[in-house]
Amino acid sequence: MVPDHDKHCDPRAYGRSLLSFIFNDPLPCPDPPARAIRMATEMRACIVRLAEGWRKHGHELGFAIGVAHGYATLGRIGFEGRFDYSAIGTVVNLAARLCSQASAGQILVDPKVYAAVETEVDAEPAGELTLKGLSRAIKAFNIKTLSAA
C-alpha cells in the first residue's frame, strides 16, 4: 500500500510517531495533501483489520495520524557515518504534534491540508490545539472518511 502513493518514507521516530512520509519530494506530484489523506485512510483501515486479530489475543493497538503541509528543509541530514534523507522544520514538528494529540483511529490535519482536500473528505473540526514547540494555537480537523465521489 505505501509505495502506491508517490512519497518518500523516513523511518524514524518522532516522539510517539513511528514514520514520517514526505510527499512531493524527491519527485514532484500534483496533489500531495490528497495523496497523504488517501494513504492515511488506507493505513487506518489496514490497522483496524490488524487490531481485530491482536484484540483476540488480548492486545490493543492504537494508531493515530497527523498530517501537515508546508515548506521544510529536505536532504541528507546527519553526520558522517550516520545520516538519512529526511525533512526538518516547523511543518515536520506540526505533523508530529498533531499525531501526538490524535486519539486512536483519528487523522488530524492542519488548515492547509483541510483546505486542499475539503471537497474530497468528510471531516469535522477538532478545535484549536495548543501544541508544544509552536507559538500559536492551530485549528485542526479530524478526517473521518473519504467522500464518495
Buried (B, 14 or more C-beta within 10 A) or exposed (E): EEEEBBBBEBEEEBEEBEEBBBBBBEEEEEBBBBBBBBBBBBBBEEBEEEBEEEEEEEEEEEBBBBBBBEEBEBEEEEEEEEEEBBBEEBBBBBBBBBBBBBEEBBBBBBBBBBEBBBEBBEBEEBEEBEBEEEEEEBEBBBBBEBEEE
